[in-house]
């Protein structure tokens, strides 16, 4: 009589860390917006304008960084 070895049960995949993904994405959006502001600041017209004013012009007063980034990305495609 031969004994059969049990196959090891596969370990369940860990659940994705949604909170970590959201924080990483928020950081990427903030870096994208900062890069756009610095792009404006490095232009000839933006050199004499304060950064906060450039950021306000770029965001058009909107407070949602994700919506701002999506609007900027759509403008870049057109």
C-alpha positions in Angstrom: 0.0 0.0 0.0 1.4 3.3 -1.0 0.7 6.6 0.8 -0.3 9.5 -1.3 1.2 12.9 -0.5 -1.1 15.8 -0.2 -0.5 18.6 -2.5 0.1 21.8 -0.5 -2.8 24.1 -0.6 -2.1 27.3 -2.5 -1.8 30.3 -0.3 -4.6 32.8 -1.0 -3.4 36.0 -2.7 -3.3 38.9 -0.4 -6.0 41.5 -0.8 -4.8 44.6 -2.6 -4.0 47.4 -0.3 -6.5 49.9 -1.5 -5.5 52.6 0.9 -1.9 52.3 -0.1 -2.8 52.5 -3.8 -4.9 55.6 -3.2 -2.1 57.3 -1.3 0.4 56.4 -4.0 -1.9 57.8 -6.7 -2.5 61.0 -4.8 1.2 61.5 -4.6 1.5 61.0 -8.3 -1.2 63.5 -9.0 0.4 66.0 -6.7 3.8 65.5 -8.4 2.1 65.9 -11.8 0.5 69.2 -10.8 3.7 70.5 -9.3 5.5 69.7 -12.5 2.9 71.6 -14.5 3.3 74.6 -12.2 7.1 74.5 -12.5 6.7 74.2 -16.3 4.7 77.5 -16.2 7.2 79.1 -13.8 10.1 78.3 -16.1 8.5 79.9 -19.1 9.3 83.5 -19.9 5.8 84.8 -19.0 5.6 82.9 -15.7 9.1 83.8 -14.4 7.8 87.0 -12.6 4.6 85.5 -11.4 4.4 84.0 -7.9 4.0 80.2 -7.8 0.8 80.3 -5.8 -0.8 82.5 -8.4 0.3 80.1 -11.2 -1.1 77.2 -9.3 -4.4 79.0 -8.9 -4.5 79.9 -12.6 -3.7 76.2 -13.4 -6.4 74.8 -11.1 -8.9 77.5 -12.0 -9.9 77.5 -8.3 -10.9 73.8 -8.2 -9.9 72.0 -5.1 -10.0 68.4 -6.4 -6.5 67.5 -7.6 -7.7 64.4 -9.5 -10.3 66.4 -11.5 -7.6 69.1 -12.2 -5.2 66.4 -13.5 -7.8 64.8 -15.6 -8.8 68.2 -17.1 -5.1 69.0 -17.9 -4.5 65.6 -19.4 -7.6 66.1 -21.7 -6.4 69.5 -22.7 -2.9 68.1 -23.6 -4.5 65.4 -25.8 -6.4 68.0 -27.9 
